Amino acid sequence: MPYALKVVEFLRPKASCDSAHDGDSIVVNIAVIDYGIGNLHSASNALNSLGADSRLTNDPATIRAADGVVLPGVGNFGACMTALREAELEEETVAAALSDTPFLGICVGMQMLFDSSEESPGIAGLGVMNGAIKYLPTTVKRPQMQWNQLESLGSDLVLGAEPDDRWMYFVHSLSAHPVDSSVIAATVQYGGPVVAAVRTTRLLAVQFHPEKSGVAGLALLRRWLNLEVGL
């Protein structure tokens, strides 16, 4: 059960000199892209609780200088894309997602990375990932609002090595359908396999809310900070 999950500590070499130092501790700077819509604070607060220096920002220079970048999102795909464009952050977000900087997309932040969504016809996504966001089938209750267990399709260490690491909380009515199935890092079962995470070299995007997934979600964020960012 999710409430019984244990936190696992992860060790890796210390971060490079690009990260700030305070005595023997390392501080990594995480830019949470602030485009003025949804609950942007929950992801930032979770990362701060794990020792990162995570800040909401709409400043392109801050995003470019960050050790890691997070694109959160809740609600409607079209509303999120419109807000991002009105904040003049589309170009910077695409650049960050395609860069060598670790990038994490969360929930609608994952969906925004794709070309389009059935939820908002005529509104283009960021196009970082080729494919579309489509409604879950009518044979299941929408939204999926529950804990569900990730089924890993590879050896992505951030997603967790043990079954108990993979209980995450989902709230969504649509899911990703990437053109290239090799980017699918994990699925869940909900009337059939549903894409739960996608991965390219430095980009990880998840349909679930790690910041709302209790101990398992915080452990995933800790692994992202340790293994990807270098905390």
ChimeraX attribute file (.defattr): number of C-alpha atoms within 10 A of each C-alpha:
attribute: neighborCount
match mode: 1-to-1
recipient: residues
	/A:1	8
	/A:2	19
	/A:3	11
	/A:4	10
	/A:5	17
	/A:6	12
	/A:7	14
	/A:8	15
	/A:9	9
	/A:10	13
	/A:11	11
	/A:12	11
	/A:13	9
	/A:14	12
	/A:15	17
	/A:16	12
	/A:17	8
	/A:18	12
	/A:19	17
	/A:20	14
	/A:21	12
	/A:22	8
	/A:23	6
	/A:24	6
	/A:25	11
	/A:26	19
	/A:27	19
	/A:28	23
	/A:29	23
	/A:30	27
	/A:31	26
	/A:32	27
	/A:33	26
	/A:34	23
	/A:35	24
	/A:36	15
	/A:37	17
	/A:38	16
	/A:39	13
	/A:40	20
	/A:41	14
	/A:42	15
	/A:43	24
	/A:44	22
	/A:45	16
	/A:46	19
	/A:47	21
	/A:48	15
	/A:49	13
	/A:50	15
	/A:51	15
	/A:52	21
	/A:53	19
	/A:54	26
	/A:55	24
	/A:56	20
	/A:57	16
	/A:58	19
	/A:59	15
	/A:60	16
	/A:61	10
	/A:62	18
	/A:63	26
	/A:64	17
	/A:65	14
	/A:66	22
	/A:67	26
	/A:68	26
	/A:69	27
	/A:70	29
	/A:71	25
	/A:72	29
	/A:73	26
	/A:74	19
	/A:75	14
	/A:76	14
	/A:77	25
	/A:78	21
	/A:79	15
	/A:80	23
	/A:81	26
	/A:82	17
	/A:83	17
	/A:84	21
	/A:85	13
	/A:86	12
	/A:87	14
	/A:88	15
	/A:89	20
	/A:90	18
	/A:91	12
	/A:92	17
	/A:93	23
	/A:94	14
	/A:95	15
	/A:96	23
	/A:97	24
	/A:98	17
	/A:99	14
	/A:100	13
	/A:101	21
	/A:102	24
	/A:103	28
	/A:104	22
	/A:105	26
	/A:106	23
	/A:107	24
	/A:108	28
	/A:109	22
	/A:110	25
	/A:111	31
	/A:112	29
	/A:113	26
	/A:114	22
	/A:115	18
	/A:116	24
	/A:117	25
	/A:118	15
	/A:119	15
	/A:120	15
	/A:121	10
	/A:122	10
	/A:123	16
	/A:124	17
	/A:125	25
	/A:126	19
	/A:127	14
	/A:128	15
	/A:129	24
	/A:130	16
	/A:131	20
	/A:132	22
	/A:133	25
	/A:134	16
	/A:135	16
	/A:136	20
	/A:137	14
	/A:138	8
	/A:139	8
	/A:140	12
	/A:141	12
	/A:142	14
	/A:143	13
	/A:144	16
	/A:145	13
	/A:146	12
	/A:147	16
	/A:148	19
	/A:149	20
	/A:150	24
	/A:151	20
	/A:152	20
	/A:153	13
	/A:154	12
	/A:155	11
	/A:156	13
	/A:157	14
	/A:158	18
	/A:159	25
	/A:160	19
	/A:161	12
	/A:162	8
	/A:163	12
	/A:164	17
	/A:165	22
	/A:166	25
	/A:167	26
	/A:168	26
	/A:169	23
	/A:170	23
	/A:171	17
	/A:172	19
	/A:173	17
	/A:174	24
	/A:175	23
	/A:176	28
	/A:177	19
	/A:178	18
	/A:179	12
	/A:180	10
	/A:181	11
	/A:182	12
	/A:183	17
	/A:184	22
	/A:185	23
	/A:186	24
	/A:187	21
	/A:188	20
	/A:189	13
	/A:190	15
	/A:191	12
	/A:192	11
	/A:193	11
	/A:194	20
	/A:195	23
	/A:196	26
	/A:197	27
	/A:198	22
	/A:199	18
	/A:200	15
	/A:201	12
	/A:202	17
	/A:203	20
	/A:204	25
	/A:205	25
	/A:206	26
	/A:207	27
	/A:208	27
	/A:209	22
	/A:210	24
	/A:211	22
	/A:212	16
	/A:213	20
	/A:214	17
	/A:215	21
	/A:216	27
	/A:217	25
	/A:218	20
	/A:219	26
	/A:220	23
	/A:221	21
	/A:222	25
	/A:223	23
	/A:224	23
	/A:225	23
	/A:226	19
	/A:227	17
	/A:228	20
	/A:229	24
	/A:230	21
	/A:231	26
